[in-house]
């Protein structure tokens, strides 16, 4: 075996220029794939994290059917039960309670509809980035009865600023009319137009009072220590909540169930990316196929001699495969190193895509994007390149078996 | 003569030529297909944007876009309509709308939406709602209490045809005007978000509810093609006094879409470039092989007195032939594939929620644009010749003696 490796190695460097060009093609493909995959994974992670931190948390406990219908009577009537269950659950980093009601919001001379969200100011800080999103004015504190945070576009539509008065008119838990007057304490901006135009936050205790919630909430928002804890938290919560018998009306949802669009968009983006990469690698494969084919064109005589002195065709095939996998391996090693360095460089510095800022913001993405180097992106990237190149090399390697020693030796 | 030699040279080793041609063909094919699909996605953004009550040009009272309330309406429609009549070509269409933010509610649900008062006949062909009514009936001119809402809104509100829906909005006196409508029709739109956002009533009903006499909050104009908007908008701006009116084109109204268009221009070009690099390695390598195989030949030519410049030209001509054959076949394959896809499209309904999330249509149709076709071909030819300068110069540098000494 070792003699074969030695031969293959020397054969690779018989034509340095050609080998280097071929290796460069493989390096190029590997670098590109590692970078692009890291880019995609990085943006997915940012998207998921932002969505989770701004909107849903990793896991939520809600009344069954609340997510689809958003009806105010569908409540988690006893948050303490969930709290107790959470105490027994592992992997939970933080949790908080929320309640929502669609209401009519009027300023002095404008009226708009928006979702009023009751939040626990202290708990919310641990599960969401709302506090960091407050651009003018201040974040809520627990005792702030009658004060609210308004989305930037809603504030603009209502023509209000910090300190102005708003009248809220909605429907309470029991169907009665809920009305109150509040002051704008702060204005937040997430960059997502829908959120900034359509929501308003107030302290949960005050919300419960105004909307007659009788201590109930709509959502228990749970943040795990890491994204991967989601499944475990969901499972153990379901067990402990449903184990208590009378809580069959509570649903435990993970972020994927709450944001099916995000999950599908990621799948679609990944799929279309992979299609592009495969097409690209096929082009690269045909580009380097000639190098591999040269073995038959140029070295026919050599193979004829080898066969004449008793080398079995299997051995020739093995030799050629060793040469091509050798080339590929060198290319992939260099590519992985170069790709990792390049990706790491941008992972530290970030990249700005021209003209994409506004678009990215709608998905909660920052203008400056950071690729995320991972074992997965490196292995998938180099894996695709390796498989397709080696497949390409199979043809010449098996083709060589068809040579007839006598004729082959006659070749020039 | 040179052309003749070059043509014969590339067929000296058929298999090698076919292999590198395959690389070029697949590359060009991929450029055209992927470029057309990206263009198709970008075009859907534009078309959706324009059909979702935007049109090519909109005219508002100054201040309405900043603060879209009913007080900021145009109270003298005649003035605008005369200007429209003077400026627009015969095949352009326009319509009047009342458009306000409102709150819709029934017994159990309420939600914010945009209430649009339309002229059902005129609206046809301008925005999506003209043809989108799938259940019940469309609005008739002068309908006093009929409303047409989106399918998703119906689901969200757990209601159905002929049920009541109460709409509230601010009227011209800044009082809350509220009125009950009967759901007469249900429309379906490309995006769920659209279905939840817009509810349509006849323009007379909207005026009645909001205590307007003949005011209009929005004029929307649609041309036969997107390019006509800029010049017409320019002329409208000259006629309509700028202190009272604001004329906007779809590019102003849909800044996000315009940004996406520019971004896609970049993506498409980048894709061309990357695919070229992938095939560039093959071109250089193949040409190098072809050159090195013929060292003796080049040596002989030089010994006979052929100028190096001519040798460079000879090798480049060979490359050019390769590229041109590859381009012709690649373009034909690409165009054929696009043609085949043009009435099927790529159905991504399996990812419908993801498409909705990304603001994209469920079916993508590829679109060939002349500029993409042109830039793909130019990239391949120019860069292809550029990279093969390396083997060409290599060939020209062989000195006769050392070249002929080789076997």
Interface residues (C-beta under 8 A of the other chain):
Chain A: X17 X18 X21 X22 X24 X25 X28 X29 X32 X69 X70 X71 X102 X104 X109 X110 X111 X112 X113 X114 X157 X159 X170 X171 X198 X259 X260 X261 X262 X263 X264 X265 X266 X267 X268 X269 X276 X279 X280 X281 X282 X283 X284 X286 X287 X288 X289 X290 X291 X293 X294 X297 X353 X354 X355 X356 X357 X358 X359 X362 X363
Chain B: X13 X15 X16 X19 X20 X22 X23 X26 X27 X30 X34 X67 X68 X69 X101 X102 X103 X108 X109 X110 X111 X112 X113 X156 X158 X168 X169 X170 X174 X176 X255 X256 X259 X260 X262 X263 X266 X271 X274 X275 X277 X278 X279 X280 X281 X282 X283 X284 X285 X286 X288 X289 X348 X351 X352 X353 X354 X355 X356 X357 X358 X359
